Amino acid sequence: MLGHYFKQLNLDLKKQGIATPQLIIDEAALKQNIQHVQIRLAHAKHLKARLVVKSLASLDLLKLLSEQLNTQSFMVFHQPHIISILENFAEADILLGKPMPAQAVRQFFEQHAEWANAKIQWLIDSKQRLQQYLEIAQLYSLCLDVNIEIDVGLHRGGVQSAAQMVEILKLIQQYPQYLKLSGLMGYDAHVSKIPAIIKKPELAYQSSQQTYADYQKLIKQQFPTLWRDELCFNGGGSPTFSHHTTKSVCNDLSFGSILLKPSDFDSEFLRALQPALWIAAPVLKILPFTQLPSMALLDKLPHKCKALFIYGGYWLANYVYPHQAHTHVLYGRSSNQELVNVPKDCDIQVDDFVFLRPTQSEAIIPQFSELKLYRKHAFETWETFRE
Ligand SMILES: Cc1ncc(COP(=O)(O)O)c(C=O)c1O
């Protein structure tokens, strides 16, 4: 079935005169994924959808998703992406997904005074960073929306205790002219990553949600002046999408990768979603077998595989077609012309394409200047955020 798909895709690429490595989104699979997400979100009306820009880093893709999922909320991880989003989405509501170094925030306000009042929640992970941001707010006479990163079990930084949270909230309360609490952010990717033998995903999720709820309660009870019903309680992403859309103490859910489903997201919780992202790379050369430099003796042995050299390689991706295509342990990897072994009887010629499935989208998309949306034997070209 997949074999038939890639055979056709190979023909379609060649028919279009395409002869360089391509990053391809399958439109039908993307549509199916969008539909799945729409249905799940329709059942979780209290959750606002937030698109993770780094995982979907193409303006055309983000525009399509923003329309289809009816959201202009974005989670941004890279300073230059902030401007691209602000310039292209009139109602943009940005939440930083990682705490920006204070210098990057200072540069943002220095170079982009026109966006001084844009809707941006700056993520802070400690009192020290909050103090740095306070100085920036004072310098530019701004009131910054600050969202507090909380550790809900991933242990990637953020607030780890009630005492730390209280210190931060006190500082916010002390400077209402410069700082405004906009919410909390608790990323829970560990839930589906902990081996089930140590902790069942459902229990890990429950415990992360309990931690989240405890911080919400702390704000409401101890800092009622900072509490507003509109506070943004962000959670997610993709690995726990199905958990949050079933039950969540959050009101804001970020996700990105789930829509393209690279292989790192193959989990029982995301079974309904389809892989939609592929790399296609042309075959440059075909040798009857792998010749290892300085090991001519081995050439005499029987060989099960022939050796292709492809245009490009060494991507964070796995070979999926031709069937049984794989790299050679001893020959090593190459980003320029990678050696790929395929069975001896594999029907493949120079100028045909081999296909790979990325393990993640965030590392792969910026390696390509454009994406090809594959629809009914034709391709539409989309630009990516190369930076
Ligand atoms: C804070 C945060 N939220 C959400 C996500 C989810 O992104 P995705 O849905 O693409 O996995 C990430 C990914 O790194 C993240 O760091």
The ligand as a Gaussian input file, in Angstrom:
#p B3LYP/6-31G(d) Opt

LIG

0 1
 C        6.619000      24.348000      25.944000
 C        6.177000      23.464000      24.837000
 N        4.871000      23.310000      24.626000
 C        4.432000      22.552000      23.627000
 C        5.302000      21.897000      22.785000
 C        4.704000      20.977000      21.782000
 O        5.111000      21.040000      20.488000
 P        4.671000      19.848000      19.533000
 O        3.211000      19.749000      19.626000
 O        5.137000      20.258000      18.192000
 O        5.332000      18.619000      20.035000
 C        6.678000      22.011000      22.998000
 C        7.623000      21.297000      22.147000
 O        8.832000      21.320000      22.312000
 C        7.134000      22.805000      24.058000
 O        8.439000      22.936000      24.337000

